[in-house]
Amino acid sequence: MKRLVCIALAAAAPALAQAQEVTLKLVSAFPENQFYVKRTVDWIADVNKDGKGVLQINFIGGPKAIPTFEVGKSVQSGVVDIGFTTGAFYTNVMPEADILKLSETSAAEQRQNGGYDLISKIWAEKANMRYLAKTVEFTPFHLYLTKKIDKPDLTGLKIRITPVYREFFQAMNAQVMTTAPGEVYTALERGVIDGYGWPIHALFDLNWQEKTKYRVDPGFYNAEVGLIMNLDKYKSLTAAQRDYLERKAQAYEGQNEFWKSYNQSEAARQKQAGIET
Ligand code: 173
């Protein structure tokens, strides 16, 4: 009898362990060949390595799986569990998402001073989301051009935007056109746009240096890219799963100092590629 019980327990053990492991689906609003996404794929590999029996993340893909401006809606509704995106890409879920570009304090400071708690509350109420981590910061945006300008006036220029840049560039008299990052190269190649807004880094990821002649300084705002999660799914996790996910997400956020030196090297690389400021 004792032996039978032992055998039955041994047989059930893997099933019990499995019940405690959850797999979350993650999509990226940025194209898969972007450095941001490669870093996130590395982070996922680390989560999966240490998270056996607890939590796993399945990377579904980039905008070919879910279009850039639909990722927020997919997270809100729970079609996917986690989105790797930026606030400007889901203003169609909550206009407030675009405020993160205005941060004058770091994510680390906001975890301490109540800022992060406020973000958590607003993201939960307005978008049914948990804001898990900020993975890009300390990064200004710039205006990049194919034509030279000699005064702060964009009259006659067609500029690619996202909600990040809309009010600013329109106030400078630009004609604006919203596109996902994945469509900028073709728009430049066809001469549909004369320039675009983009961070100081990552234009080489998408080969835009081939079509870019000028960068307008100074930079402005503070680029934010983050991991957002469906709130119902987040709440359905066990305490152990939630703690594990939070710990890994905050470790990713904790690497943000990296962007300071990376941005300097990216500016130097632009200069080498012949992009004039
Ligand atoms: O230009 C964009 O696509 C954009 O809004 C953005 C925001 C954060 C990081 C990179 C790009």
Residues whose N, C-alpha, C, O or C-beta is under 5 A from the ligand:
A	BS01	173	T86 A88 T162 V164 P181 G197 W198 P199 A223 E224
